[in-house]
Amino acid sequence: MSTSILDTARKRGQDQTLPYSGAVTPEEAYALLEQDSNVMLVDVRTNAERDWVGRVQIPEAQHKAVQWSTYPGGVANPHFLQELAAAVPNKDSIIVFLCRSGVRSKHAAKLACENGYQNCFDILQGFEGDKDHHGHRKTIGGWCSAALPWVGA
């Protein structure tokens, strides 16, 4: 595994005083996943988002879906920690958290660290990134615009 990626991610965390282990770019997250089959990507988007917008295309064993909030209504998932524990039982695992634009994943990484997970990283810009001048996503930042493997709805 590339310790330089993790060192960079941890330095970002320290520089920004993040309440979790650090932050990785989508490209760095993908490199970590490719280099080590024990690295886990936890997608915290809703099931509807994954079904209708798309999902990362990585080995199934590394891709876990644990909703931060539920659809419809955007209500906080009261079982998030239990579902995370079932998806990633080893609290020493390296986990990269993904959401649409990098907001919910920050909260998920923070909560995981507060509950004993040791290596929680936010994927900067998320799956879809920021909105462009037309109000559309997937063109500025994020997993999709980085041309990393994903499948559409």
C-alpha positions in Angstrom: 0.0 0.0 0.0 1.2 3.5 -0.8 2.1 5.0 2.6 2.7 8.3 0.8 -1.0 8.6 -0.1 -2.0 7.9 3.5 0.8 10.3 4.8 -0.6 13.0 2.5 -4.1 12.3 3.5 -3.2 12.4 7.2 -1.3 15.7 6.7 -4.4 17.2 5.1 -6.3 16.1 8.2 -3.8 17.8 10.5 -3.4 20.9 8.4 -7.2 21.4 8.4 -7.7 20.2 12.0 -10.2 17.5 10.7 -12.0 15.4 13.4 -11.1 12.2 11.5 -8.0 10.7 10.0 -7.7 12.7 6.9 -8.9 13.3 3.4 -8.1 11.8 0.0 -8.8 12.9 -3.6 -10.9 10.6 -5.6 -7.8 9.5 -7.5 -6.0 8.8 -4.3 -8.9 6.8 -3.0 -9.0 4.7 -6.1 -5.3 4.1 -5.9 -5.6 2.9 -2.3 -8.4 0.6 -3.3 -6.4 -0.9 -6.2 -3.3 -1.3 -4.1 -4.9 -3.1 -1.1 -8.0 -5.3 -1.2 -8.4 -4.6 2.5 -9.2 -0.9 2.0 -12.9 -0.4 2.2 -15.1 2.3 0.4 -18.2 3.1 2.4 -20.8 4.9 0.2 -23.0 6.8 2.5 -25.4 8.1 -0.2 -29.0 6.9 -0.1 -30.0 3.7 -1.9 -31.9 5.9 -4.3 -28.9 7.9 -5.2 -26.8 4.8 -6.0 -29.7 3.3 -8.0 -30.6 6.5 -9.9 -27.3 8.4 -10.2 -24.7 5.7 -10.3 -22.2 3.9 -8.3 -18.5 3.3 -8.1 -17.2 0.3 -10.0 -14.8 -1.5 -7.7 -14.7 -5.0 -6.3 -17.9 -5.7 -4.4 -15.9 -6.9 -1.4 -14.5 -3.4 -1.0 -17.7 -1.5 -1.7 -20.1 -1.2 1.2 -23.3 0.8 1.2 -24.3 2.4 4.6 -26.8 5.2 4.2 -26.1 8.3 6.3 -29.7 9.4 5.8 -32.7 7.7 4.2 -34.8 8.4 1.2 -37.4 9.8 1.0 -37.2 12.6 3.6 -33.5 12.7 4.3 -34.0 11.5 7.8 -30.8 10.5 9.7 -30.2 6.8 9.6 -30.6 5.8 13.3 -28.8 2.5 12.6 -25.8 4.0 10.9 -23.2 2.8 13.4 -24.7 -0.7 13.6 -24.7 -1.0 9.8 -21.2 0.3 9.6 -20.1 -2.3 12.2 -21.7 -5.1 10.1 -20.1 -3.8 6.9 -16.7 -3.1 8.3 -16.2 -5.0 11.6 -12.5 -4.4 11.9 -12.1 -1.0 13.4 -8.4 -0.9 12.2 -9.5 -1.1 8.6 -8.7 1.8 6.3 -12.1 3.3 5.2 -12.7 5.9 2.6 -16.1 7.5 2.9 -18.0 8.7 -0.2 -21.1 10.7 -0.7 -22.4 13.0 -3.5 -20.3 16.1 -2.9 -18.2 15.4 0.2 -20.5 16.7 3.0 -22.2 13.6 4.5 -18.9 11.6 4.1 -17.2 14.1 6.4 -19.9 13.5 9.1 -19.7 9.7 8.6 -15.9 9.7 9.0 -16.1 11.9 12.1 -18.8 9.7 13.7 -16.8 6.5 12.9 -13.6 7.9 14.5 -15.6 8.9 17.6 -16.7 5.3 17.8 -13.4 3.6 17.7 -12.5 3.4 14.0 -8.9 4.3 13.6 -8.4 5.0 9.8 -11.3 7.1 8.5 -10.8 9.2 5.4 -13.2 11.5 3.5 -13.1 11.4 -0.3 -12.9 15.0 -1.3 -15.6 16.3 -3.7 -17.6 13.0 -3.4 -19.1 11.0 -6.3 -20.5 13.9 -8.3 -18.5 16.9 -7.3 -19.6 20.5 -7.4 -22.3 22.1 -9.6 -21.1 23.6 -12.9 -22.4 27.0 -14.3 -25.5 25.1 -15.6 -26.2 23.7 -12.1 -25.2 20.2 -13.2 -22.9 17.9 -11.3 -20.3 15.3 -12.5 -18.2 17.8 -14.4 -16.3 19.7 -11.7 -14.5 17.6 -9.1 -15.5 14.2 -7.7 -15.2 10.6 -8.7 -17.1 10.9 -12.0 -15.2 13.9 -13.4 -11.9 12.2 -12.5 -12.9 9.5 -15.0 -12.7 6.8 -12.4 -14.7 3.6 -12.9 -18.4 4.0 -12.3 -21.7 2.7 -13.7 -24.8 4.8 -14.3 -28.3 4.1 -13.5 
